[in-house]
Amino acid sequence: MSTDFLSMLQLSDSFFPTGAYTMSNGLEALFKKKKIKERELQRIIQVFLERQIGPADCCALGSAYESAAKSDLAGVLAADDALFSMKLVQEVRSASARSGSQLVRCVRAFSEDKILDGYAGAIRKGKATGVYPVAFAVTCVALYVPKQEAGAMMLYSFCVSMAGAALRLGAIDHVAAQKMLHGLKPTIAKTARENIGRPLGSMWQFAPALDILQMEHEQMDSKMFIT
Amino acid sequence: MAKRAPRLGIGGPVGSGKTMLIEQVVPVLFSKGYKIGIISNDVVSKEDADRMRRNLATERGLMAEDLVVGLATGGCPHTAVREDPSMNISAVEEMEARHNELDLIIIESGGDNITTTFSPALADYFLYIVDVAGGDKYPRKRGLGIESCDLLVINKIDLAPHVGADLKVMERDAQVVRKNRPFVFVNCKTGQGVAVVADHIIRDVLFELPPRAKGRQ
């Protein structure tokens, strides 16, 4: 077994410190208005994947991955800038940048890579935001994780974070959470396949109801999650 | 680049007086010229951060309003300061980038159980606070927070006679559990004992250096 496979496990593990457990991506705001059930929750996550995380985050990840693999720091920074600009909700932008910059810092503590160092330097100087999908791409290149797998890992981690938030909000139990993750596997695989290879210029997202939900979360007085 | 400000982590059970201790100790440190920033982790809501901002910044002018930052923890307060302090570290660094004049950054944990500790990547010094109203068994029960913190603070000593707690028992047990490490009895409502806590911070966290505003680089 290669150690690269173990790097995949390490980066996908919810034990890996990226702060994902602090995010509900607007689910907390929705749950306050309406007690959603497992099936509806799964559908919401599918919409996130197909209309936001897939065509925007996964596309940026693929583009940044290609650039990092070619030691093209300018390409990485272009993906960082484009994706950060596309995130409409301040709280979501900020959380993604915080999470990504800490991911870069953590991986640099045990991996040496020129582009990873360059990206970290750009974040430090304010020339990059460290938005999570781009940071994830650069760390995956540094740790020899293949591109397709990197896309699937990020989408899967997003689903785990949503399932975890739903569980802590009391919307589902631990078995339902795993059942839902299993049910999302075909969408995760298809979304990664369809978006990981698209050029940066074709990046898009369109899920206005989810944007509004996340903006409503920003305005909540009492909340458990950052997003 | 200026040296980074030291970080003081404050943990303790819900309602033990973490926020009140900060509200008492910050004015003492401010009166000696120290400039302080606060990151407050709330379990649900941003009430503690809002209260400290109103009290310490808006009404008393002891700090700029953006020097009190509230942070949600996804219902996992100990994870946010130990297993995965990513969001806290980012918040601290963002604060320090905006204010390079700070002498100290206080990170308040959300209320949690007695096993809470801080990641050494987040806090240089760990203060744990319990209160008498939880019963005089607290020091004896040990727990990582009580045993391993740099300074144990026992709050609400005025309530001891009302809840049947014996301060002598707490003192005896704290001496056993803490060995030679310090503990302080306080009443955050009146400020009793707070100066002793401030002295510990000045000596053990700030190493008795003068405030940056008075010429320290």
Contacts between the chains, C-beta under 8 A, distances in Angstrom:
chain1	res1	chain2	res2	distance
A	15	B	83	7.4
A	17	B	83	7.0
A	17	B	84	3.9
A	17	B	85	7.3
A	17	B	86	5.1
A	18	B	84	7.2
A	18	B	86	5.8
A	19	B	84	6.0
A	19	B	86	4.0
A	19	B	87	4.2
A	19	B	90	7.8
A	21	B	74	4.5
A	21	B	76	5.5
A	21	B	79	6.2
A	21	B	84	6.8
A	22	B	72	6.1
A	22	B	73	6.0
A	22	B	74	4.0
A	22	B	76	7.7
A	22	B	80	6.9
A	22	B	87	5.5
A	23	B	74	7.0
A	24	B	74	7.4
A	95	B	87	7.6
A	98	B	86	6.8
A	98	B	87	5.7
A	98	B	90	3.7
A	98	B	91	7.5
A	99	B	86	6.3
A	99	B	87	7.5
A	99	B	90	8.0
A	101	B	90	6.4
A	102	B	86	3.7
A	102	B	87	7.7
A	102	B	89	6.2
A	102	B	90	6.0
A	103	B	86	7.8
A	106	B	86	7.9
A	164	B	74	7.8
A	165	B	74	6.9
A	168	B	74	6.8
A	168	B	75	4.6
A	168	B	76	7.9
A	221	B	45	6.7
A	221	B	46	7.4
A	222	B	44	5.8
A	222	B	45	3.8
A	222	B	46	7.8
A	222	B	47	7.6
A	223	B	44	6.8
A	223	B	45	6.8
A	223	B	46	7.7
A	223	B	72	5.6
A	224	B	43	7.0
A	224	B	44	4.9
A	224	B	72	5.9
A	224	B	73	7.5
A	224	B	74	6.2
A	224	B	75	4.8
A	225	B	72	5.4
A	225	B	74	5.1
A	225	B	75	7.8
A	226	B	71	7.1
A	226	B	72	4.7
A	226	B	74	7.2
A	226	B	87	6.6
